[in-house]
Amino acid sequence: MQEKKEEDLQQALNKVYEVGIDEVGRGAIFGPVFSAVCVLTEKNKFILKKFGVTDSKKLTPKKRKLLLPKILLLSSDYGIGQSSAREIDRLGIRVATELSMIRALKKLKEKPSELIIDGPLLLRPWNGIQKNIVSGDSKFISIASASIVAKVSRDNLMERLEKKYSGYLIFKNKGYGTREHLSLIEKNGITKLHRKSFLKKSNLI
């Protein structure tokens, strides 16, 4: 009887999903903004926590890369979406970030019944139940997992773009506006992947 109860509980836990979404690259001055969504069972959340999944900003690049295959394997479903520098310039960063999130969500096999989003901003185009969690990537394993998937995916793209856009140390700054990156823009000019709307604020255009 006890075994049956435990089995029922296990099945119930496997049916309860936590769906977390996060973005990365929102504050960069080069390249797209990325979003990822991860769908996790209670059991797999526990396993990922033991592996060391936490807010991607607290992990080294090496640790994030090691965790990525584990997260993808243990996610019941996941999706990655992005919005280009051109879309960011045309629509503004908030709308472009929402667009990247919707693109990630559209890759899921099923629409989630509830979504937990990192940060205070509502995902306005989403017409399902959503909860905003400030510092969610350090409170929910599904958001932490999504932050790692988004971060590693975007960093990998930045490393590939380095070959095409050399002279800006993209592999090092990952498209963020470091002092070094800004001085290289002054020296070499802007590329079509630089966010012009962001650079206007820095008076570099």
Biotite code that builds the C-alpha atoms (Angstrom):
import biotite.structure as struc

atoms = struc.array([
    struc.Atom([0.000, 0.000, 0.000], chain_id="A", res_id=1, res_name="MET", atom_name="CA", element="C"),
    struc.Atom([2.840, 2.353, 0.985], chain_id="A", res_id=2, res_name="GLN", atom_name="CA", element="C"),
    struc.Atom([4.578, 1.637, -2.337], chain_id="A", res_id=3, res_name="GLU", atom_name="CA", element="C"),
    struc.Atom([1.393, 2.498, -4.235], chain_id="A", res_id=4, res_name="LYS", atom_name="CA", element="C"),
    struc.Atom([1.127, 5.820, -2.347], chain_id="A", res_id=5, res_name="LYS", atom_name="CA", element="C"),
    struc.Atom([4.724, 6.689, -3.162], chain_id="A", res_id=6, res_name="GLU", atom_name="CA", element="C"),
    struc.Atom([4.175, 5.732, -6.795], chain_id="A", res_id=7, res_name="GLU", atom_name="CA", element="C"),
    struc.Atom([1.082, 7.947, -6.987], chain_id="A", res_id=8, res_name="ASP", atom_name="CA", element="C"),
    struc.Atom([2.991, 10.817, -5.407], chain_id="A", res_id=9, res_name="LEU", atom_name="CA", element="C"),
    struc.Atom([5.863, 10.327, -7.854], chain_id="A", res_id=10, res_name="GLN", atom_name="CA", element="C"),
    struc.Atom([3.440, 10.355, -10.806], chain_id="A", res_id=11, res_name="GLN", atom_name="CA", element="C"),
    struc.Atom([1.808, 13.507, -9.444], chain_id="A", res_id=12, res_name="ALA", atom_name="CA", element="C"),
    struc.Atom([5.208, 15.187, -9.103], chain_id="A", res_id=13, res_name="LEU", atom_name="CA", element="C"),
    struc.Atom([6.091, 14.215, -12.662], chain_id="A", res_id=14, res_name="ASN", atom_name="CA", element="C"),
    struc.Atom([2.913, 15.860, -13.902], chain_id="A", res_id=15, res_name="LYS", atom_name="CA", element="C"),
    struc.Atom([3.519, 19.149, -12.047], chain_id="A", res_id=16, res_name="VAL", atom_name="CA", element="C"),
    struc.Atom([5.623, 21.362, -14.242], chain_id="A", res_id=17, res_name="TYR", atom_name="CA", element="C"),
    struc.Atom([7.409, 24.595, -13.446], chain_id="A", res_id=18, res_name="GLU", atom_name="CA", element="C"),
    struc.Atom([7.879, 26.743, -16.519], chain_id="A", res_id=19, res_name="VAL", atom_name="CA", element="C"),
    struc.Atom([10.482, 29.490, -16.179], chain_id="A", res_id=20, res_name="GLY", atom_name="CA", element="C"),
    struc.Atom([11.601, 32.071, -18.724], chain_id="A", res_id=21, res_name="ILE", atom_name="CA", element="C"),
    struc.Atom([14.520, 34.500, -18.734], chain_id="A", res_id=22, res_name="ASP", atom_name="CA", element="C"),
    struc.Atom([16.386, 36.775, -21.127], chain_id="A", res_id=23, res_name="GLU", atom_name="CA", element="C"),
    struc.Atom([20.015, 37.691, -21.603], chain_id="A", res_id=24, res_name="VAL", atom_name="CA", element="C"),
    struc.Atom([21.744, 40.461, -23.536], chain_id="A", res_id=25, res_name="GLY", atom_name="CA", element="C"),
    struc.Atom([19.148, 43.099, -22.801], chain_id="A", res_id=26, res_name="ARG", atom_name="CA", element="C"),
    struc.Atom([21.787, 45.661, -21.825], chain_id="A", res_id=27, res_name="GLY", atom_name="CA", element="C"),
    struc.Atom([24.332, 44.809, -24.538], chain_id="A", res_id=28, res_name="ALA", atom_name="CA", element="C"),
    struc.Atom([25.186, 47.265, -27.339], chain_id="A", res_id=29, res_name="ILE", atom_name="CA", element="C"),
    struc.Atom([25.914, 44.594, -29.970], chain_id="A", res_id=30, res_name="PHE", atom_name="CA", element="C"),
    struc.Atom([23.950, 41.629, -31.245], chain_id="A", res_id=31, res_name="GLY", atom_name="CA", element="C"),
    struc.Atom([20.579, 40.117, -30.401], chain_id="A", res_id=32, res_name="PRO", atom_name="CA", element="C"),
    struc.Atom([18.723, 39.698, -27.127], chain_id="A", res_id=33, res_name="VAL", atom_name="CA", element="C"),
    struc.Atom([18.138, 36.007, -26.296], chain_id="A", res_id=34, res_name="PHE", atom_name="CA", element="C"),
    struc.Atom([15.399, 34.328, -24.270], chain_id="A", res_id=35, res_name="SER", atom_name="CA", element="C"),
    struc.Atom([15.004, 30.758, -23.116], chain_id="A", res_id=36, res_name="ALA", atom_name="CA", element="C"),
    struc.Atom([12.162, 28.846, -21.474], chain_id="A", res_id=37, res_name="VAL", atom_name="CA", element="C"),
    struc.Atom([12.567, 25.574, -19.538], chain_id="A", res_id=38, res_name="CYS", atom_name="CA", element="C"),
    struc.Atom([9.839, 23.160, -18.440], chain_id="A", res_id=39, res_name="VAL", atom_name="CA", element="C"),
    struc.Atom([10.841, 21.084, -15.407], chain_id="A", res_id=40, res_name="LEU", atom_name="CA", element="C"),
    struc.Atom([9.223, 18.461, -13.194], chain_id="A", res_id=41, res_name="THR", atom_name="CA", element="C"),
    struc.Atom([9.683, 18.694, -9.415], chain_id="A", res_id=42, res_name="GLU", atom_name="CA", element="C"),
    struc.Atom([11.975, 15.673, -9.538], chain_id="A", res_id=43, res_name="LYS", atom_name="CA", element="C"),
    struc.Atom([14.239, 17.127, -12.238], chain_id="A", res_id=44, res_name="ASN", atom_name="CA", element="C"),
    struc.Atom([14.355, 20.520, -10.517], chain_id="A", res_id=45, res_name="LYS", atom_name="CA", element="C"),
    struc.Atom([15.752, 18.753, -7.460], chain_id="A", res_id=46, res_name="PHE", atom_name="CA", element="C"),
    struc.Atom([18.357, 16.901, -9.574], chain_id="A", res_id=47, res_name="ILE", atom_name="CA", element="C"),
    struc.Atom([19.459, 20.121, -11.338], chain_id="A", res_id=48, res_name="LEU", atom_name="CA", element="C"),
    struc.Atom([19.747, 21.930, -8.014], chain_id="A", res_id=49, res_name="LYS", atom_name="CA", element="C"),
    struc.Atom([22.101, 19.160, -6.808], chain_id="A", res_id=50, res_name="LYS", atom_name="CA", element="C"),
    struc.Atom([24.143, 19.601, -10.005], chain_id="A", res_id=51, res_name="PHE", atom_name="CA", element="C"),
    struc.Atom([24.632, 23.238, -9.011], chain_id="A", res_id=52, res_name="GLY", atom_name="CA", element="C"),
    struc.Atom([22.083, 25.058, -11.170], chain_id="A", res_id=53, res_name="VAL", atom_name="CA", element="C"),
    struc.Atom([21.633, 28.601, -9.882], chain_id="A", res_id=54, res_name="THR", atom_name="CA", element="C"),
    struc.Atom([21.513, 32.158, -11.288], chain_id="A", res_id=55, res_name="ASP", atom_name="CA", element="C"),
    struc.Atom([23.769, 32.095, -14.386], chain_id="A", res_id=56, res_name="SER", atom_name="CA", element="C"),
    struc.Atom([25.524, 35.312, -13.267], chain_id="A", res_id=57, res_name="LYS", atom_name="CA", element="C"),
    struc.Atom([26.870, 33.457, -10.209], chain_id="A", res_id=58, res_name="LYS", atom_name="CA", element="C"),
    struc.Atom([28.448, 30.697, -12.325], chain_id="A", res_id=59, res_name="LEU", atom_name="CA", element="C"),
    struc.Atom([31.679, 30.659, -14.308], chain_id="A", res_id=60, res_name="THR", atom_name="CA", element="C"),
    struc.Atom([31.431, 30.328, -18.130], chain_id="A", res_id=61, res_name="PRO", atom_name="CA", element="C"),
    struc.Atom([32.960, 26.842, -17.802], chain_id="A", res_id=62, res_name="LYS", atom_name="CA", element="C"),
    struc.Atom([30.367, 25.728, -15.216], chain_id="A", res_id=63, res_name="LYS", atom_name="CA", element="C"),
    struc.Atom([27.504, 27.097, -17.361], chain_id="A", res_id=64, res_name="ARG", atom_name="CA", element="C"),
    struc.Atom([28.757, 25.159, -20.385], chain_id="A", res_id=65, res_name="LYS", atom_name="CA", element="C"),
    struc.Atom([28.983, 21.970, -18.305], chain_id="A", res_id=66, res_name="LEU", atom_name="CA", element="C"),
    struc.Atom([25.438, 22.436, -16.982], chain_id="A", res_id=67, res_name="LEU", atom_name="CA", element="C"),
    struc.Atom([23.832, 23.163, -20.361], chain_id="A", res_id=68, res_name="LEU", atom_name="CA", element="C"),
    struc.Atom([23.594, 19.531, -21.651], chain_id="A", res_id=69, res_name="PRO", atom_name="CA", element="C"),
    struc.Atom([22.254, 18.406, -18.253], chain_id="A", res_id=70, res_name="LYS", atom_name="CA", element="C"),
    struc.Atom([19.543, 21.089, -18.314], chain_id="A", res_id=71, res_name="ILE", atom_name="CA", element="C"),
    struc.Atom([18.511, 20.231, -21.886], chain_id="A", res_id=72, res_name="LEU", atom_name="CA", element="C"),
    struc.Atom([18.403, 16.523, -21.026], chain_id="A", res_id=73, res_name="LEU", atom_name="CA", element="C"),
    struc.Atom([16.321, 16.998, -17.865], chain_id="A", res_id=74, res_name="LEU", atom_name="CA", element="C"),
    struc.Atom([13.918, 19.618, -19.264], chain_id="A", res_id=75, res_name="SER", atom_name="CA", element="C"),
    struc.Atom([10.578, 18.113, -20.305], chain_id="A", res_id=76, res_name="SER", atom_name="CA", element="C"),
    struc.Atom([10.618, 20.810, -22.986], chain_id="A", res_id=77, res_name="ASP", atom_name="CA", element="C"),
    struc.Atom([12.546, 23.991, -23.746], chain_id="A", res_id=78, res_name="TYR", atom_name="CA", element="C"),
    struc.Atom([12.666, 26.787, -26.296], chain_id="A", res_id=79, res_name="GLY", atom_name="CA", element="C"),
    struc.Atom([15.146, 29.487, -27.327], chain_id="A", res_id=80, res_name="ILE", atom_name="CA", element="C"),
    struc.Atom([14.213, 32.722, -29.093], chain_id="A", res_id=81, res_name="GLY", atom_name="CA", element="C"),
    struc.Atom([16.052, 35.860, -30.109], chain_id="A", res_id=82, res_name="GLN", atom_name="CA", element="C"),
    struc.Atom([15.399, 39.348, -31.405], chain_id="A", res_id=83, res_name="SER", atom_name="CA", element="C"),
    struc.Atom([17.934, 41.079, -33.657], chain_id="A", res_id=84, res_name="SER", atom_name="CA", element="C"),
    struc.Atom([19.804, 44.352, -33.186], chain_id="A", res_id=85, res_name="ALA", atom_name="CA", element="C"),
    struc.Atom([17.712, 45.781, -36.045], chain_id="A", res_id=86, res_name="ARG", atom_name="CA", element="C"),
    struc.Atom([14.474, 44.809, -34.262], chain_id="A", res_id=87, res_name="GLU", atom_name="CA", element="C"),
    struc.Atom([15.795, 46.315, -31.014], chain_id="A", res_id=88, res_name="ILE", atom_name="CA", element="C"),
    struc.Atom([16.490, 49.613, -32.838], chain_id="A", res_id=89, res_name="ASP", atom_name="CA", element="C"),
    struc.Atom([13.111, 49.583, -34.555], chain_id="A", res_id=90, res_name="ARG", atom_name="CA", element="C"),
    struc.Atom([10.868, 48.412, -31.707], chain_id="A", res_id=91, res_name="LEU", atom_name="CA", element="C"),
    struc.Atom([12.774, 49.387, -28.560], chain_id="A", res_id=92, res_name="GLY", atom_name="CA", element="C"),
    struc.Atom([14.407, 46.934, -26.161], chain_id="A", res_id=93, res_name="ILE", atom_name="CA", element="C"),
    struc.Atom([11.280, 46.050, -24.141], chain_id="A", res_id=94, res_name="ARG", atom_name="CA", element="C"),
    struc.Atom([9.170, 45.038, -27.148], chain_id="A", res_id=95, res_name="VAL", atom_name="CA", element="C"),
    struc.Atom([12.142, 43.251, -28.747], chain_id="A", res_id=96, res_name="ALA", atom_name="CA", element="C"),
    struc.Atom([12.770, 41.316, -25.505], chain_id="A", res_id=97, res_name="THR", atom_name="CA", element="C"),
    struc.Atom([9.087, 40.315, -25.383], chain_id="A", res_id=98, res_name="GLU", atom_name="CA", element="C"),
    struc.Atom([9.349, 39.188, -29.001], chain_id="A", res_id=99, res_name="LEU", atom_name="CA", element="C"),
    struc.Atom([12.339, 36.960, -28.167], chain_id="A", res_id=100, res_name="SER", atom_name="CA", element="C"),
    struc.Atom([10.362, 35.446, -25.255], chain_id="A", res_id=101, res_name="MET", atom_name="CA", element="C"),
    struc.Atom([7.300, 34.771, -27.415], chain_id="A", res_id=102, res_name="ILE", atom_name="CA", element="C"),
    struc.Atom([9.568, 33.120, -30.033], chain_id="A", res_id=103, res_name="ARG", atom_name="CA", element="C"),
    struc.Atom([11.032, 30.867, -27.311], chain_id="A", res_id=104, res_name="ALA", atom_name="CA", element="C"),
    struc.Atom([7.544, 29.990, -26.024], chain_id="A", res_id=105, res_name="LEU", atom_name="CA", element="C"),
    struc.Atom([6.306, 29.160, -29.535], chain_id="A", res_id=106, res_name="LYS", atom_name="CA", element="C"),
    struc.Atom([8.931, 26.404, -29.715], chain_id="A", res_id=107, res_name="LYS", atom_name="CA", element="C"),
    struc.Atom([7.325, 24.499, -26.839], chain_id="A", res_id=108, res_name="LEU", atom_name="CA", element="C"),
    struc.Atom([5.192, 21.493, -27.760], chain_id="A", res_id=109, res_name="LYS", atom_name="CA", element="C"),
    struc.Atom([2.385, 22.668, -25.466], chain_id="A", res_id=110, res_name="GLU", atom_name="CA", element="C"),
    struc.Atom([1.348, 26.071, -24.190], chain_id="A", res_id=111, res_name="LYS", atom_name="CA", element="C"),
    struc.Atom([2.218, 26.283, -20.467], chain_id="A", res_id=112, res_name="PRO", atom_name="CA", element="C"),
    struc.Atom([-0.677, 26.721, -18.042], chain_id="A", res_id=113, res_name="SER", atom_name="CA", element="C"),
    struc.Atom([1.441, 29.083, -15.959], chain_id="A", res_id=114, res_name="GLU", atom_name="CA", element="C"),
    struc.Atom([4.640, 30.959, -16.687], chain_id="A", res_id=115, res_name="LEU", atom_name="CA", element="C"),
    struc.Atom([7.135, 32.376, -14.212], chain_id="A", res_id=116, res_name="ILE", atom_name="CA", element="C"),
    struc.Atom([9.174, 35.267, -15.543], chain_id="A", res_id=117, res_name="ILE", atom_name="CA", element="C"),
    struc.Atom([12.383, 36.693, -14.157], chain_id="A", res_id=118, res_name="ASP", atom_name="CA", element="C"),
    struc.Atom([12.124, 40.393, -13.364], chain_id="A", res_id=119, res_name="GLY", atom_name="CA", element="C"),
    struc.Atom([9.333, 42.888, -12.670], chain_id="A", res_id=120, res_name="PRO", atom_name="CA", element="C"),
    struc.Atom([8.038, 43.362, -16.228], chain_id="A", res_id=121, res_name="LEU", atom_name="CA", element="C"),
    struc.Atom([4.934, 41.609, -17.511], chain_id="A", res_id=122, res_name="LEU", atom_name="CA", element="C"),
    struc.Atom([5.180, 39.742, -20.796], chain_id="A", res_id=123, res_name="LEU", atom_name="CA", element="C"),
    struc.Atom([2.413, 41.812, -22.375], chain_id="A", res_id=124, res_name="ARG", atom_name="CA", element="C"),
    struc.Atom([1.762, 39.716, -25.524], chain_id="A", res_id=125, res_name="PRO", atom_name="CA", element="C"),
    struc.Atom([1.263, 36.535, -23.422], chain_id="A", res_id=126, res_name="TRP", atom_name="CA", element="C"),
    struc.Atom([-2.367, 35.759, -22.733], chain_id="A", res_id=127, res_name="ASN", atom_name="CA", element="C"),
    struc.Atom([-1.847, 33.004, -20.155], chain_id="A", res_id=128, res_name="GLY", atom_name="CA", element="C"),
    struc.Atom([-1.253, 33.097, -16.400], chain_id="A", res_id=129, res_name="ILE", atom_name="CA", element="C"),
    struc.Atom([2.091, 34.645, -15.545], chain_id="A", res_id=130, res_name="GLN", atom_name="CA", element="C"),
    struc.Atom([3.971, 35.534, -12.392], chain_id="A", res_id=131, res_name="LYS", atom_name="CA", element="C"),
    struc.Atom([6.804, 38.046, -12.240], chain_id="A", res_id=132, res_name="ASN", atom_name="CA", element="C"),
    struc.Atom([9.571, 37.173, -9.829], chain_id="A", res_id=133, res_name="ILE", atom_name="CA", element="C"),
    struc.Atom([12.263, 39.752, -9.059], chain_id="A", res_id=134, res_name="VAL", atom_name="CA", element="C"),
    struc.Atom([15.637, 37.921, -8.816], chain_id="A", res_id=135, res_name="SER", atom_name="CA", element="C"),
    struc.Atom([13.740, 34.831, -9.970], chain_id="A", res_id=136, res_name="GLY", atom_name="CA", element="C"),
    struc.Atom([16.916, 33.226, -11.289], chain_id="A", res_id=137, res_name="ASP", atom_name="CA", element="C"),
    struc.Atom([18.110, 32.751, -7.700], chain_id="A", res_id=138, res_name="SER", atom_name="CA", element="C"),
    struc.Atom([14.682, 31.575, -6.425], chain_id="A", res_id=139, res_name="LYS", atom_name="CA", element="C"),
    struc.Atom([13.364, 29.187, -9.093], chain_id="A", res_id=140, res_name="PHE", atom_name="CA", element="C"),
    struc.Atom([15.351, 26.375, -10.726], chain_id="A", res_id=141, res_name="ILE", atom_name="CA", element="C"),
    struc.Atom([13.347, 26.645, -13.964], chain_id="A", res_id=142, res_name="SER", atom_name="CA", element="C"),
    struc.Atom([14.262, 30.352, -14.312], chain_id="A", res_id=143, res_name="ILE", atom_name="CA", element="C"),
    struc.Atom([17.901, 29.635, -13.350], chain_id="A", res_id=144, res_name="ALA", atom_name="CA", element="C"),
    struc.Atom([17.971, 26.861, -15.983], chain_id="A", res_id=145, res_name="SER", atom_name="CA", element="C"),
    struc.Atom([16.458, 29.183, -18.598], chain_id="A", res_id=146, res_name="ALA", atom_name="CA", element="C"),
    struc.Atom([19.026, 31.875, -17.737], chain_id="A", res_id=147, res_name="SER", atom_name="CA", element="C"),
    struc.Atom([21.877, 29.378, -18.288], chain_id="A", res_id=148, res_name="ILE", atom_name="CA", element="C"),
    struc.Atom([20.425, 28.138, -21.607], chain_id="A", res_id=149, res_name="VAL", atom_name="CA", element="C"),
    struc.Atom([19.969, 31.725, -22.851], chain_id="A", res_id=150, res_name="ALA", atom_name="CA", element="C"),
    struc.Atom([23.408, 32.854, -21.638], chain_id="A", res_id=151, res_name="LYS", atom_name="CA", element="C"),
    struc.Atom([25.387, 29.936, -23.109], chain_id="A", res_id=152, res_name="VAL", atom_name="CA", element="C"),
    struc.Atom([23.454, 30.141, -26.406], chain_id="A", res_id=153, res_name="SER", atom_name="CA", element="C"),
    struc.Atom([24.124, 33.875, -26.720], chain_id="A", res_id=154, res_name="ARG", atom_name="CA", element="C"),
    struc.Atom([27.787, 33.583, -25.645], chain_id="A", res_id=155, res_name="ASP", atom_name="CA", element="C"),
    struc.Atom([28.333, 30.830, -28.235], chain_id="A", res_id=156, res_name="ASN", atom_name="CA", element="C"),
    struc.Atom([26.893, 33.121, -30.913], chain_id="A", res_id=157, res_name="LEU", atom_name="CA", element="C"),
    struc.Atom([29.152, 35.990, -29.763], chain_id="A", res_id=158, res_name="MET", atom_name="CA", element="C"),
    struc.Atom([32.197, 33.712, -30.066], chain_id="A", res_id=159, res_name="GLU", atom_name="CA", element="C"),
    struc.Atom([31.173, 32.784, -33.633], chain_id="A", res_id=160, res_name="ARG", atom_name="CA", element="C"),
    struc.Atom([30.522, 36.430, -34.566], chain_id="A", res_id=161, res_name="LEU", atom_name="CA", element="C"),
    struc.Atom([34.033, 37.362, -33.427], chain_id="A", res_id=162, res_name="GLU", atom_name="CA", element="C"),
    struc.Atom([35.369, 35.879, -36.702], chain_id="A", res_id=163, res_name="LYS", atom_name="CA", element="C"),
    struc.Atom([33.101, 38.077, -38.808], chain_id="A", res_id=164, res_name="LYS", atom_name="CA", element="C"),
    struc.Atom([33.343, 41.216, -36.677], chain_id="A", res_id=165, res_name="TYR", atom_name="CA", element="C"),
    struc.Atom([36.906, 41.170, -35.423], chain_id="A", res_id=166, res_name="SER", atom_name="CA", element="C"),
    struc.Atom([38.365, 44.336, -33.961], chain_id="A", res_id=167, res_name="GLY", atom_name="CA", element="C"),
    struc.Atom([35.727, 44.735, -31.245], chain_id="A", res_id=168, res_name="TYR", atom_name="CA", element="C"),
    struc.Atom([36.768, 41.919, -28.851], chain_id="A", res_id=169, res_name="LEU", atom_name="CA", element="C"),
    struc.Atom([33.232, 40.486, -29.010], chain_id="A", res_id=170, res_name="ILE", atom_name="CA", element="C"),
    struc.Atom([34.440, 37.102, -27.725], chain_id="A", res_id=171, res_name="PHE", atom_name="CA", element="C"),
    struc.Atom([35.619, 38.912, -24.576], chain_id="A", res_id=172, res_name="LYS", atom_name="CA", element="C"),
    struc.Atom([32.919, 41.545, -23.929], chain_id="A", res_id=173, res_name="ASN", atom_name="CA", element="C"),
    struc.Atom([30.023, 39.421, -25.331], chain_id="A", res_id=174, res_name="LYS", atom_name="CA", element="C"),
    struc.Atom([28.605, 42.549, -26.961], chain_id="A", res_id=175, res_name="GLY", atom_name="CA", element="C"),
    struc.Atom([28.359, 44.589, -23.774], chain_id="A", res_id=176, res_name="TYR", atom_name="CA", element="C"),
    struc.Atom([29.465, 48.219, -23.712], chain_id="A", res_id=177, res_name="GLY", atom_name="CA", element="C"),
    struc.Atom([32.721, 47.934, -21.838], chain_id="A", res_id=178, res_name="THR", atom_name="CA", element="C"),
    struc.Atom([35.048, 50.926, -21.925], chain_id="A", res_id=179, res_name="ARG", atom_name="CA", element="C"),
    struc.Atom([37.346, 48.931, -24.224], chain_id="A", res_id=180, res_name="GLU", atom_name="CA", element="C"),
    struc.Atom([34.462, 48.054, -26.586], chain_id="A", res_id=181, res_name="HIS", atom_name="CA", element="C"),
    struc.Atom([33.332, 51.695, -26.752], chain_id="A", res_id=182, res_name="LEU", atom_name="CA", element="C"),
    struc.Atom([36.849, 52.907, -27.547], chain_id="A", res_id=183, res_name="SER", atom_name="CA", element="C"),
    struc.Atom([37.100, 50.275, -30.324], chain_id="A", res_id=184, res_name="LEU", atom_name="CA", element="C"),
    struc.Atom([33.842, 51.614, -31.814], chain_id="A", res_id=185, res_name="ILE", atom_name="CA", element="C"),
    struc.Atom([35.347, 55.119, -31.825], chain_id="A", res_id=186, res_name="GLU", atom_name="CA", element="C"),
    struc.Atom([38.377, 53.706, -33.615], chain_id="A", res_id=187, res_name="LYS", atom_name="CA", element="C"),
    struc.Atom([36.723, 51.249, -36.064], chain_id="A", res_id=188, res_name="ASN", atom_name="CA", element="C"),
    struc.Atom([33.203, 52.641, -36.471], chain_id="A", res_id=189, res_name="GLY", atom_name="CA", element="C"),
    struc.Atom([29.968, 50.710, -35.935], chain_id="A", res_id=190, res_name="ILE", atom_name="CA", element="C"),
    struc.Atom([28.880, 47.456, -37.569], chain_id="A", res_id=191, res_name="THR", atom_name="CA", element="C"),
    struc.Atom([25.376, 46.506, -38.648], chain_id="A", res_id=192, res_name="LYS", atom_name="CA", element="C"),
    struc.Atom([25.058, 44.392, -35.487], chain_id="A", res_id=193, res_name="LEU", atom_name="CA", element="C"),
    struc.Atom([25.653, 47.308, -33.154], chain_id="A", res_id=194, res_name="HIS", atom_name="CA", element="C"),
    struc.Atom([22.467, 48.675, -31.588], chain_id="A", res_id=195, res_name="ARG", atom_name="CA", element="C"),
    struc.Atom([22.310, 52.218, -32.914], chain_id="A", res_id=196, res_name="LYS", atom_name="CA", element="C"),
    struc.Atom([19.580, 53.224, -30.459], chain_id="A", res_id=197, res_name="SER", atom_name="CA", element="C"),
    struc.Atom([21.888, 52.277, -27.550], chain_id="A", res_id=198, res_name="PHE", atom_name="CA", element="C"),
    struc.Atom([24.940, 54.016, -29.036], chain_id="A", res_id=199, res_name="LEU", atom_name="CA", element="C"),
    struc.Atom([23.013, 57.279, -29.556], chain_id="A", res_id=200, res_name="LYS", atom_name="CA", element="C"),
    struc.Atom([22.621, 57.414, -25.776], chain_id="A", res_id=201, res_name="LYS", atom_name="CA", element="C"),
    struc.Atom([26.415, 57.105, -25.444], chain_id="A", res_id=202, res_name="SER", atom_name="CA", element="C"),
    struc.Atom([26.864, 59.870, -28.063], chain_id="A", res_id=203, res_name="ASN", atom_name="CA", element="C"),
    struc.Atom([28.882, 57.503, -30.259], chain_id="A", res_id=204, res_name="LEU", atom_name="CA", element="C"),
    struc.Atom([26.694, 58.159, -33.293], chain_id="A", res_id=205, res_name="ILE", atom_name="CA", element="C"),
])
